[in-house]
């Protein structure tokens, strides 16, 4: 327990929320490691142990938690797809992931309408 928050309970909630077992079934070890890191980052944010920076500004803890509670399997898939296709070197992967996860809540639907295919991520990860 940290500040009255049961980290193990939050971790179990996150696993269910993102369909963790399905994500962990990918055969690519690098994907499995990234899914594990994403799960851990989500737990950190939801437990108030990690801040989220977006566009150079700290996102309030309440806003970050509210957004992270909306993250699903599809959001994680979208972030993984974005990560694989990111053209530049990523110096702080943890910051990239925390921001990408936050932004995925607001951009996934727009990307879907812009032509992003959810199954494209699955093909990439298989």
Beta strands, then each sheet from edge to edge (+ up, - down):
strand 1: 52-54
strand 2: 57-59
sheet 1: 1+ 2-
end
